[in-house]
């Protein structure tokens, strides 16, 4: 038996050999929380699960109607175009023009992907090599950390500050960091905090990117779900497409999370190289989903406004309720989460565990999102109003 064969055998039983990357994949915090919640439910607990960002809404009827009728289009049983259907890409360009006042060439500046994470994974693959520096704000969406680890990147965390509205202070970053940076990931509206970034923040980021030669990737997954006059696309900044791409998703703004559709927009060279990568390593968005997405993007966006109003009402129930109980709650004006501080003397992890065990309310501790939020907890707003009120009541009644 060869040495290689011997390495694959334990006590005469063959075992697969895995690439190094397979041995360093971080755990998925959302999947781990699902296991904890399932165990609590199996033990008899009546859990109100506010740990997930999984929309409880349903796509608007006009979107569903197109999806249903498109199933009967024989062309949708075929492979769809590699870049995405022209009608879908044109609709995304129309959306940028009508909603954000941004002109994009749908042929060279837009590419269809199966949701934001698909786009982000492809961008990491084409842009980040082992040892490259990637920066993002802390707290962060966990996929940024996981992708950085799996690509062997140097991870640079930019601490977000509560007094700055949970934004990082870009001026506090040492010049040496900017000089070695390969990619800066931004995410506003932010998950987990709900922070919104003003146009001036994006303008400063673009200026830094041009000065020091790094690329900005803006994860724009929660667009439309905040205060409308503060919903800023990074691509509205003059010259942003020279140094930036934006990753859009239909999951949250149209409640199409399970349908898997989105787009990457911006820098032509990055979009072109991402297409080439995706042709070999990816899968295209299902044809009828692109048809439905196109009609959603071309609409007057009143369905998005309706969702934003719904979430604003829910935010008041949870954030207002927690404030009345004496909690320190971030005053977010948008998004689908409430970010609040654990009581004095409690870590976010310990308090989230206690909420699940005693109040039977599931939330995610801030440690799931980095270091800065270690004393904080994230609750989702994606349950009906009666359950959210009951969750607040249980938190207030819990003897912790």
N, C-alpha and C positions, 0 to 999 in steps of 0.2 A: 504493500500500500504506500502511495506517495505521501510526502509530508503534508501536502495540501489536503489530500483526502483524510489523513489522520487528524488534521485540525478540525475537520467537519464532523468527526465521529466521537461520540461520548458513550463509552461502555457498549460499543457495537451498534449504537443507534445514530443514524445520520441526523445532523442538525444543520440548518441553513446558516450561511455566513452572510452577515449584513455589512453594508457600506458604513463607514464611520458616521455619516450624517444620521443614519437610522438609529444610532445609539445615543444621540444627543438631543433628540426631539423633546422639547419641554412638554409637560402635561398641558392639556387643554382645560383651562379653569372652568369653562362653561360645562363641559362634559363631566368634570369631577363634581361640580355642584349638582348636576342632574342625578348623579349616583347618590349623593347625600340626601337630596329631597326624596328620591324613590325609596331609600331606606327608611326615612321618617314616615312616609305614607304607608309603607308595608308594615310598620310597627303600630299603625292605627292613628297616626297624627293627621289632622285635617289641615294640611299645609296650604297657605296662600303663597304661591310661588311668584315672588317679585324679583327673582334673580335673573330672569331671561329678558333679552331684547327681542323677543319673537312677537311680531305684530298680531294682535287679536282682531284687528280690523280685516275687512275683505275688500279686494279691489272694487272700484266703482262699477256699477252695472254696465256702463257703456264700454268699459275695458273688458269685462267678462264676456260681453256679447261678441266682441271681435275675436277673442280667443276661441270661443265656441265655434263660430262660423269658420275660422281659419283652419280648424281641424279637418274640415271637409275639402280644403284646397289640396289637390293632389301634389302640388309643388312642395307643400310643407312636409310631405313624407320623404322628400329627397334631402341630401346634404344641402345646407344653406351656404351662401357665399362665404369665403374664408374671412373677409373683413367684417361681415355683417351685412344684412340686407340693405341695399341703398335707401329704401324708404325709412328704415330704422335710423340709419346714420343721418339722413336728411332731417328727420324729426328731432334728433338730438341737436343738430345745428340750429334748427328753428327754435328749440327750447333755450339754447344759449342766447340767441338773438332776442327773443321775446321776453324772457325772464331776466336776463342779466345784461343785455345790451352788448354782447360779445359776438363778433363775427368770426366764424371758423369755416374752413374748407372741409366739408364732410369727407372728401376723398382722401385727404392727407393728414388731417388733424383729429380724426375721430376713429375709434375702433371699438367694436362690440365685444364685451366680455361677460362671463357668467357671474356677475355680481362684483362688488368691490374687492373682496379677498382674492378672487381670480386675477383681477387686474394688478393688485399689489404683488402677488406672488410672481407674476410674469415680469414686473418691473424689477424686483429684487434679482431675478434670474439673469436679466440682461445688463444690470447696472452694477451689481455688487460682487466683488471678488473677495477672497479671504484676506482679512486684514484691513479692508476699506472701512472708513468711519461713517457711521449712520447716526444721525441725531434726531431725537423727537422729545416732545414734552413729557414730563412725568407729573401726573398720571397719564397713562397711555392705553390704547386698545391693545390687548395682549398679542395679537398677531404680529405687531411690529417687533416686539421682543423675540418672539419665536422665530420669525424669518431671519432676524439678525443673527441669532444663535446658529441656526442651521446653515447659514452662509459663511460662518466664521468671521463676521464683521466685528469691528470695534464699535461697541454700543455707547453712545454719548447721551446721557439723560439731561435734559434742560428742565430744572425744577420749576413747575408752575407755582405761582404765588397767589394766595387767596386775595391779598390786597390789590392785585392787578386783575381781578376777575378770573382767576385761575388760568392766566396766560403766563408763559415764560417771559423773562426779561431778556430780550435778545441783546441788549447793550451790555449785559453782565457776562456774556460769553467771551472768553479770552480769544484774541485774534488767532492764536496758534490753533485753536479748535476749528475756526472757520477755514484756515488755510489747508488743513488736512481732510476736511469734510468732503465726502462723496455725495451724500444724499441727506436732505432735511425733510422729514415727514411732518406735515401739519394736518390737523383734523378739527375743523370747526364748521358747524356745531360739533362740540367735543363729546366723545364717549370716553370716560364715564361722567364728566362733571356737568355737561350741558353748556359750557362756556362758549361764547360767541366772540369772534375776532373782528375788530373794526377794519375798515379799508386801510387805515394808516399802518396797522400791524403787517398786513400783506405787502404793502408798499415797501416797508423797511426790509422785510424778508427778501423781496425781489432785488432790492438794491444790494444787499449783502451777497446774494447768489451771483450777481453779475460781477461784483468786486472780487470775490474769492473763487469763483468758478465751480460751484457745486449745483446740483439739480434739486429743485423743490418738487416733492410729490404731495399733493393735497388730497387727502381722503375726505371727499365731499358727500359722504353717505347719508347725512341727515339734512341735506338741503331742503328748504321749504317748511321745516317744522319749528322754526323760531320766529322771532319778531321780523316781519317782512322787510322793513327798511334797514335791517341789520344783516340780512342774508347776503353775504358778499362772496362772489366767486373770485378765487385767486386770479383767474384769467381776465378780470376786469382791469387789473393793474396794467398800465401801458408797458409793453415789452415783456410781460410775464411769460408769454409763450416762447421767448428766447431761452428761458431757464427753468421752465415748469411744465408739469403735466398735472391734470386734475382727474381723479377717479370718481365717477358718478355711479350711483346705484338707484335702481327703481324699487328696491326692497322696502324702504321705509316710507318714502314720500307717496307711493301708490299702494302700499300694503301688499306688495308682490314678492315678499321675501322668499317664499317657496318656489317661485317661478324662475328665479335666477337670471337676472338681466341687469346690465349696466354698460358703462363705456369708459374709455380712457380718452382724454382730450388734451390738446395743447401742442407741445413741441413736435415738429414734423419728423425730425430725425429719431427721436425716442419712439414715437408712434410707429414709424416704419420698421424699426428694429424689433419692437414688441410684436408686430404682426408676423415677422419672419419667425420669431421664437414660437409664437402661438400656433402657427401653421403646423409645426412639427410636434409640439408638446401639449397642445390644448384641444378643447372641443368647443364647437360653436353653439351659440344660444339657439334653442329650438325655434323653428320658423314661426309657429303660431304665437309664441311668446314675444318674438320681435314685432309681429303684427300688432299685438295688443299694446306693447310698449310704445310703438310709434303713435298710435291714437292717443295714448296717455300723454306723451310728450307734446303732441300737437294741440292738446286741449287748452282750455282757458285756465287750467290749474285750480279751478274752484274745488275740485275733489281734494287737492292737497291742502288748500286753505281750511276746508272742513275738518280734516284730520288734525291740523295744527290747532284749531279751536278746541277740538275734543281733548287733545293732550294738555292744552293750557288749563282747561277745567279740571282735569285729573291732577295736574301739578298742584293746583290750589288746594285740592282735597288732601293730598299727601304732604306737600311742603308746608301748607298752612296748618295742617293738623299737627305735624311734628313741631313746628314753631310754638304752637299753643301748649305743647307738652314741655317746652323749655329747651328743645334741641337747637343747635347751631346748624342752620340749613343754608347752603349756597343759594343765592338769589338768582337762579338761572331763569332766563326768559324764554328758553326753548328746549327742544329735544324731548326725549322720552324717558328721562331718568330724573331721580331726585338724589342729590349728593349731600349727605349730612354727617355731622361729626358725632362719634360715639361719646357717651357721657364721660366726664372727668374720671380718670383712673382706669378706663377701659381702652383696650386696643380695638381697632375695627374688626379684626379677626375674632377676638373673644366675644365682642358684642354681637356680631352676626351669628356666631354659634349659639349664643344665648337666645337670640330672637327665634331661631329655628327650634331650639329645644323647649323653650318656655312659652313663647307667644305663637309658635307654629306659623311664623312668617319668614320666608326665605329671602335673603338679600345677599349681595356679594360684598365681602370686605375689601377695603381699598388696597390691600396688599395684592389683590389679583391684578391690579393695574399699575404696579410699581412701588416705589418707596415713599414718595411724598404723601400719599393717601393712607398711610398705615393706621391712622386714627379715624378714618372715615369709612362710610358704608354707602353702597349704591343700591337704590330700589328702583325697579322698573315701574312704569305707569301703564303697562299693557295688560291690565285686567279691567273689568267693568267697574263703574263707580261704586257700586254697593260693596264689592270685595275690597276696594281700596279704603273705603271708610271703615270696614271691619278690620282691615290690617292696622290702621292707625289706632283704632279702639283697643285692639289686642296689645299693641306696643305700649300704649298708655297704661293698660291694666296689668301688664306683666310685672311680677315681683322679682326683680333682678338684683 
